[in-house]
Amino acid sequence: MEHAPPRWLPFLVLGVGLLAISFGAILARLAQGYGLPSLSIATLRLGLAALFITPLAIWQSGRALRSLDRRQGLLTCGAGLFLALHFATWITSLEYTSVASSTALVTTNLLWIGIASFLLFGDRPNRLMLVGIAISLTGSLLIFWSDSRTSAAGAEPLLGNFLAVAGSWCFSAYLLIGRRLRASLPLPAYVWLAYGSAAIFLVLACQIGGTPLTGYANTAYLVALGLAVGPQLLGHTSYNWSLKHVSPTFVAVVTLGEPVGSALLAWFFFDESFARLQGLGFVLLLAGIYLAARGEAK
């Protein structure tokens, strides 16, 4: 049985996870530059992460894994499918649009989670959290609008933007299913099941689509390894751990900080500059996250 953590710990864990996950778009873009197809990047990211977590899952959660019931099995398949779709669509979006636009749009899952939580589960966020959500979404929209006006996003930015939004829908479904599954499973078991099942779906997609997983430069595989260890294991696992201690709505609010870190890193690594309007959007995102944190604490 897991003991309740200190009140401040979930917020600290989410902050560390956000920092790690901000490198996701940068590493994915680097892997694409080394010749890895987007579907292969998603497969290696989740497959390696599941492989690394296997010993811990068996050691700490073997009993829970052996006693899985039919409901948990179905939830695992659902979570894995939506997680696989999330990474496949979002990483592909980076081929067509800028890091700033892609990460800003993929983190709009807050809006979809808020609507789904209210319609499906009757969750009612308090007024302060609603204000934080509104401010965060405004900041995200400002980043996207400014980026679409000022940056050379690529040959097909509309396709990239649509793929990023689709990735947001899939991640919203993953978080909502994860809340149900995580409530009855220890963290190592849940992470191993979610990442492993997603990797299986992606391997099948690679086989069907004829996308190879071998034959690339060693540097490409090192970048994929970095994706698995950093953004996936440290970043997403932090989110998964927090799902049992804070609401999925608040986890979604925190993910809105990803465009800030990713855009700054893209400016450093790829010289993707951002305008003043984007800077204002970053400030609004951080302010919204702070207000939502206050609302969650209450």
Secondary structure, DSSP 8 states (H G I E B T S, - for coil): ------TTHHHHHHHHHHHHHTTHHHHHHHHHHTT--HHHHHHHHHHHHHHHHHHHHHHHHHHHHHT--HHHHHHHHHHHHHHHHHHHHHHHHTTTS-HHHHHHHHTTHHHHHHHHIIIII-----HHHHHHHHHHHHHHHHHHHHHHHHS---S-HHHHHHHHHHHHHHHHHHHHHHHHHHTTS-HHHHHHHHHHHHHHHHHHHHHHHT--SSS--HHHHHHHHHHIIIIIIIIIHHHHHHTTTS-HHHHHHHHTTHHHHHHHHHHHHH-----HHHHHHHHHHHHHHHHHHHHHH-
